[in-house]
Amino acid sequence: MDDPSHRREHGDDPPQYDNPNMFTVVFEHNGFFCGLKEYLDYASGTVDYFDSCNTETFSLLWIEDFIRQGGNEVTERTHIYWCLPGKGIRDGLCCIDNDSHIVAMMAAVQEEKELNLIVDHTNFLKGLREDVVVPIPSKYLGGNGNDIQDAEVGDGSDTADSEFYDSDWDAEDGDDDLFLDNVDKDVNDNNEPTDIVEQEDDAGLEHKDLNLSKEEYSKLTYKFKEFNAEVDMEAPVFKVGMLFSSMEEFRRALNSYSVNERVNIRKTRNESTRLHAMCEGFHEFGCP
């Protein structure tokens, strides 16, 4: 099933949206920022309109796809800027580079229905005019409360947000993960412990007193596949029982799948620890 978002043809009228999740991206690209102080300008740019974008599936991957449709590659010098509603490039540019910024923009388009994005292909603003880049207003941060929010430095108190509790900081879990993340085992300084491969012993399931059926035995010995973000994120393939390291990683994989397969994915339940999703039109066409 083709995704409904598309570049508007020259001369076409803008759409009227009945679906509250739909919006248009006003995409200014192929140009360059120039000028000092109050003379900042975006020269030789092209403006495209991408209609019927969906707040439930929109992500940084969609923006990168728009850039490539314009004939440009996404490099480390490429930066995306959101021009805030009612503002201009001299007083309302916000740099967009993570999921919390996407959530903020999706909150804004609920009313405006147009999202103004400008591409800096040459890293001009961060290199010479970072003074014009503004933070995202707090009224847009947080979205619907179910997605990733900007992290803030605590005040030193012991209180914690249980919704975003991270067990990696729990001392009771030990520090093996810190060792694996920070020690280079290729350096031969003879200080690394010998690897011990732990394997589950299925022999106990053969005990005669358990009297397991074939179905019960199959379930208990089933080994789940773990999602590898470094390898699988570019073209995710989902399998029953697949394990993800975090909800954020699962959302990123879902967005990547939506872009690659050109489908809209509707989230029927979207919480901090549980997410239900299906392709739009699943009951008629199924998922690709």
Salt bridges, closest charged atoms under 4 A:
ASP48 OD2 - ARG7 NE 3.94
ASP48 OD2 - HIS29 NE2 2.82
ASP51 OD2 - ARG8 NE 2.84
ASP65 OD2 - ARG262 NH1 3.19
ASP97 OD1 - HIS101 ND1 3.22
ASP131 OD1 - ARG129 NE 2.96
ASP147 OD1 - ARG251 NE 3.60
ASP195 OD1 - LYS185 NZ 2.46
ASP202 OD2 - LYS223 NZ 3.40
ASP209 OD2 - HIS207 ND1 3.73
GLU215 OE2 - LYS219 NZ 3.75
GLU271 OE2 - ARG269 NE 3.61
GLU271 OE1 - ARG274 NH2 3.44
